[in-house]
């Protein structure tokens, strides 16, 4: 349905965009610093799920509405920015609850906690302005309209950046959580790194809020 040349070209384009850290990457890093490896991986999974929802939206025509309507685009962007700031504030407020002893064991949390983390990542992924623009403006250019089944082609092509993003986001998260573990030799230092994660998310939210489409 989709030629190999188109898939490879889209993969190359996706890689160029993804390797430049954007809101999703910085969000994963912030969560990793604030909460550790388990949360980082769950957040990365949520991010790619939310991003693929953008692919679905573009495939059924909603993505073009978001891209062309300034009001809708602004609402999506501000919603994502506000949520990032909220999560950052929460991470900073609870930085004192981080304990070095908990890092070494890192016990498994309840399923609901993991699901909530995934949903947090999904919300950020689906409201990521970078993702909205990329999937709405770039993805359709690699579709072969003469071959038909355009929505199916978009859904298939969308798996390419999703796979790349899952790998890179997870690596970023694991790297950040490893740094957090290294700092976790005292409760005070761990509290500082947790606060840094919170500030990262707050700064990211403010950046998303003031950044334009370009």
N, C-alpha and C positions, 0 to 999 in steps of 0.2 A: 504493500500500500504506500509506504514511504520509502523512497530510494535511499540507498546507503550513503550516497553523496550528500543528500540533504541532511541526513542524521548526523554525519560527521561534521558538516559545516555548522550545524546548529550546536553540536557538542563543543566545537571550538569557540563559537561565540559565547555560549553559556559559561565556559571555563574562564574566559576573559572577564566576564562580568562578576562571576562568583568569587574569583580569587581576590578581588578588591573588597576588603571587609566592609559590609554594610550593616544595617540594623539587625538582621538576624544573627550574624556572626558576633557582633558586640553584645547582643542580648544573651547568647549562649555563654560567652565569656563572663559576663556579669553574674549570671546565675551560677556558673561554676565557681567563681570566687566567693560568692555569698553562701552557697549551699553544698558544693562538692560534686564529685563525679557522677553519682546516680542522677542527680537533678540535671546536670549538664547533658547527659545522654538522652534523658526523657524530654528535655527542652528541644534538643536537636530533632528528635522524632516528631515532636509537635510542630516545629517550624516547617519541616518539609511537608507535613500533612496540610498545614494551612496554606503553604505555597501551591500545593496541587489543587486545592480548592479554587485558587485563582485561575489555574489552567482550565478547570471545569467551567468556571464562570466565563472565560474567554471563549471556550468551545461552544457554549450555548448563547453567546452574544451579550452577556451582561458586562463582560470586561470592557468592551468598547464604550459602553455607557459611562462607566467610571472614568475611563481615560478622557472622554470628550466633554464631560460635564464638570466644570470647575467646582460647583457646589458639592457634588457627590465626592469628587476627589478630595476636596478639603475636609469633608466630614470623615472620610476613611482615614486620612492622614492624622487628623487631630485625635481620633479615637485611639489609634495605635500609640500615638505619642503620650496621651494621657495615661494609658494603661502602663506604659513603660515607666513613667514617673512614679505611678502608684506602687509598682513592684519595687522600684528602687528605694522609695521612702520606707517601705515595709522591711526591706533587707537591712537598711541602715538602722532603723529603730530596734531591730532584733539582733544586731551584731553582738551585743553583750551576752547573748544566750549561747553563742558558739563555744564549744569546749574542745580542747585538743584531744581529750580522751575519746571523744565521739568520732573523731576523724580516723583514728587507727582502726576502729571496729567497723564504723559506718554500717550499722544494722539496717536491714531492709525495713522500709516504712510500709504503712498500710497501702493496699491497692488504690484506695481512694486518693491518697497523697500523690501517687505516681500518675494517676489519671488526671488529677488537677494540674499537675506540672505539664503534662502533655497538652492539655487544653490551653494553658497559659501560652505555651510555645505556638500552638496553632493560631491563637488569636493574634499574636504578634506577626506570624507569618502571613496571615490573610490580610492584615492591614498594613503590610510593609509597602511603602510607596515605591521603593525600588523594584519590588516584585510586580506590583500593579503595572508599572510602566513597561517593564521588560516583557511580561507575558502578553500585554495588550498591544504593544507596538512592534515587538520583535518576532514573537512566535508566529503570527500569521504570515510573515514574509517567507517562511520556510515551508509553507503548505503548497502542495501541488494541486491546484484547483481543477486541472484537467483530469486528474485521477479520481475525482469525486470523494465522497465520504470525508468531507472537510473536518467536521467535529471529531471523528475518530482519529484522523491524522494528528490533530492538535493534542488529543489526549495521549496519543502514543509519543509524539515528540516531547510533550511535557514531562515524560518520565526521565528524559535525559538530564535536564538541569536538576531535577529532584534527586536523582541518584548521586550526581556530583555534589550537590549541596549537602546531602546526608553524610557523605564521606568527609567532606571538608569541615562541616560544622561539628561533627563528632570529634575530629582531630583537634580542632580549636578548643572544644570543651574539655577534652582529656588533658591537653597541654596546660590549660589554665587550672584545672583541678589538681594536676601534679604540682604546679607552683604553689597552690594553696596548701597542699599536704606538706610541702617543704617548709612553708612558713609556720605550720602548726606545731611548733615546739613549745609554745606557751599560749595560754588563753588570751593574753593581751595582744600578742601578735596576730592571733587568729581573728580576734575582734577587729583589728585594724584592716586585715585583708577582707573581712566580711563587709566592713564599711566601704572599702574601696569598690567592692562589687556593687554595692548599692549606689554609690556615686556614679559608677560607670553607666548604670541603667538610667539614672536621672538625667545625666548629661546626654545620653543617647536619645531619650525622649524629647528633651528640649531641642536637640539638633534636628530630629525628624520634624518637629513642629514648625521650625523656621526654614526648612529646606524646601526648595521648589521642585518642580518635576524634573529638571535637568540635574 
